[in-house]
Amino acid sequence: MVDEQLVRRGITDTHVLEAMRRVPRHRFVEEALRDRAYGDHPLPIGEQQTISQPYMVGLMTSLLGLAGTEKVLEVGTGSGYQTAVLAGLARRVCSIERVGLLATRARALLEGLGYLNVWVRVGNGTLGWPDEAPFDRILVAAGGPSVPPPLFEQLADGGRMVLPLGDAEGQTLTLVERVGSEMRTRSFGDCTFVKLVGKYAWEP
């Protein structure tokens, strides 16, 4: 998976590649889909949500530029796969999931796999996690129309946020960097994610 879907498509961050080699992706999908777990495509995980394709996980993670000392906010825990990749690269991961059932499953799976630097909570991801702010990095695994103001406010000066921005039909993967109070953005191609639902995105 790593060699064929990430390296061949230009993912060069060796730390990200090794982290994704270590995470057993098949554990984060239903048993009936495990033979497809390492394919180059997203898969359903229930509750109208998906696990992102491996390439997109690798690209978003590499854009964060993790060195191992960061506190990361993840919006959209989902199955917990992206969370596990982040946990292998960051000091601490705070992950918010809107759907309680998915949060419970992901928390149990992550704990069972030994990821001890992850905290999962149920909540509105567009509001962030004020009690844990500021965050050195933020990853949003759902597409919204614009950067939710609370997330930018909770991003540390010099921090990075990666998120899909656009409409419900398709988005652009966007890197946001905070320099003082200034927001600087760069685009990294088209993508399609489930809707980011919440006060500062789409209505339920």
C-alpha positions in Angstrom: 0.0 0.0 0.0 2.7 2.5 1.0 5.0 1.8 -1.9 2.3 1.7 -4.6 -0.1 4.4 -3.4 2.0 6.9 -1.5 5.6 6.7 -2.7 4.7 6.3 -6.4 2.4 9.4 -6.1 5.0 11.6 -4.5 4.7 11.3 -0.8 8.3 11.5 0.4 8.1 12.2 4.2 9.8 9.1 5.5 8.3 9.5 9.0 4.8 9.5 7.5 5.6 6.5 5.3 6.9 4.5 8.3 4.0 5.5 10.5 1.5 4.3 7.9 3.5 1.0 7.5 3.0 0.4 11.2 -0.8 1.0 11.5 -2.9 -2.1 10.7 -5.5 -0.4 8.4 -7.6 -3.6 8.2 -8.4 -3.2 11.9 -10.2 0.0 11.2 -12.8 -1.3 8.7 -15.6 -3.9 9.1 -14.6 -7.5 8.8 -16.5 -7.9 5.5 -14.4 -5.2 3.9 -11.0 -6.2 5.2 -9.9 -7.7 1.9 -10.3 -4.2 0.5 -8.7 -2.3 3.4 -5.4 -1.6 1.6 -6.9 -0.5 -1.7 -6.6 3.0 -3.1 -10.1 4.1 -2.2 -12.2 5.3 0.7 -14.4 2.7 2.5 -17.7 3.1 4.4 -17.5 2.8 8.2 -21.2 3.2 9.0 -23.2 6.2 10.1 -22.8 7.6 6.5 -19.1 8.2 7.2 -15.9 6.9 5.5 -12.3 6.0 6.1 -10.2 8.1 3.7 -8.1 6.5 1.0 -4.5 5.8 2.0 -3.0 8.4 -0.4 -5.2 11.2 1.1 -4.3 10.2 4.6 -0.6 10.3 3.7 -0.9 13.6 1.8 -2.8 15.4 4.6 -0.4 14.1 7.3 2.7 15.1 5.4 1.4 18.6 4.9 1.2 19.0 8.7 5.0 18.6 8.9 5.1 16.8 12.2 8.3 16.5 14.1 7.1 14.6 17.1 6.7 17.4 19.6 3.3 18.7 18.5 -0.1 18.7 20.0 -2.6 18.0 17.2 -6.3 18.5 17.0 -8.2 16.2 14.7 -11.7 17.0 13.7 -13.6 13.9 12.6 -12.2 10.8 14.3 -14.3 8.4 12.2 -12.8 4.9 12.4 -9.7 6.2 14.2 -7.3 5.3 11.4 -6.1 8.8 10.7 -5.9 9.3 14.5 -3.6 6.3 14.8 -1.3 7.6 12.1 -1.1 11.0 13.8 -0.5 9.3 17.2 2.6 7.7 15.8 4.0 11.1 14.7 2.9 13.6 17.4 3.2 14.1 21.1 -0.5 14.3 21.8 -3.6 13.9 19.6 -7.0 15.4 20.7 -9.7 14.0 18.4 -13.4 15.1 18.1 -16.1 13.0 16.6 -19.7 14.2 16.1 -21.2 10.6 16.0 -21.1 9.1 19.5 -21.1 5.5 18.2 -18.1 6.1 16.0 -16.2 7.8 18.8 -16.8 4.9 21.2 -15.6 2.4 18.7 -12.6 4.4 17.7 -11.6 5.0 21.4 -11.8 1.3 22.2 -9.9 0.3 19.2 -7.1 2.8 19.7 -6.7 1.9 23.3 -6.7 -1.8 22.4 -3.8 -1.1 19.9 -1.8 0.7 22.5 -2.1 4.3 21.4 -1.8 6.0 24.8 -1.3 9.6 23.6 -4.8 10.0 22.1 -7.9 11.6 23.6 -11.2 11.2 21.9 -14.4 13.1 22.7 -17.8 13.5 21.2 -18.6 17.1 20.1 -19.1 19.7 17.4 -15.7 19.8 15.7 -16.2 23.2 14.2 -16.0 24.6 17.7 -12.6 22.9 18.3 -11.4 21.9 21.8 -11.0 25.2 23.7 -9.8 23.5 26.9 -6.8 22.0 25.1 -5.9 25.0 22.8 -3.7 26.2 21.4 -2.8 23.4 18.9 0.4 23.2 16.9 -1.4 21.4 14.1 -5.1 20.8 13.1 -6.4 18.2 10.7 -10.0 18.4 9.6 -11.2 15.1 7.9 -14.5 16.5 6.5 -15.3 19.2 3.9 -16.6 22.6 4.8 -17.3 25.9 3.0 -14.7 27.9 4.8 -12.2 27.7 7.7 -14.2 27.6 11.0 -13.2 30.7 13.0 -12.8 28.8 16.3 -10.3 26.4 14.7 -8.1 29.3 13.4 -8.3 31.0 16.8 -7.1 27.7 18.4 -4.2 27.3 16.0 -0.9 28.4 17.6 1.1 31.1 15.9 3.3 29.4 13.3 0.9 26.4 13.3 -0.6 24.5 10.4 -4.1 23.3 9.6 -5.0 21.0 6.7 -8.7 20.8 5.6 -10.9 20.3 2.5 -12.7 23.5 1.5 -15.5 23.8 -1.0 -19.1 22.7 -1.5 -20.8 19.4 -0.8 -19.9 18.0 -4.3 -16.2 18.6 -4.1 -13.5 20.4 -2.3 -9.9 21.6 -2.6 -7.4 20.3 -0.1 -6.1 23.4 1.6 -3.1 24.1 3.9 -3.6 27.0 6.3 -0.7 28.6 8.1 -1.1 31.1 10.9 1.4 34.0 11.1 0.4 36.2 14.0 -3.2 37.0 13.2 -2.7 36.5 9.4 -4.1 33.4 7.6 -2.0 32.2 4.7 -3.4 29.4 2.5 -2.1 27.1 -0.2 -4.1 24.6 -2.3 -3.1 21.0 -3.0 -5.6 19.7 -5.5 -9.2 18.5 -5.7 -10.7 16.0 -3.2 -14.1 14.8 -2.0 -14.9 14.3 1.7 -18.1 13.9 3.7 -19.7 17.1 4.9 -18.3 18.9 7.9 -21.4 19.4 10.0 -21.6 22.0 12.8 -22.2 25.6 13.7 -19.5 26.9 11.4 -20.0 24.5 8.5 -23.1 22.7 7.1 -26.3 22.1 9.0 -27.1 18.5 10.1 
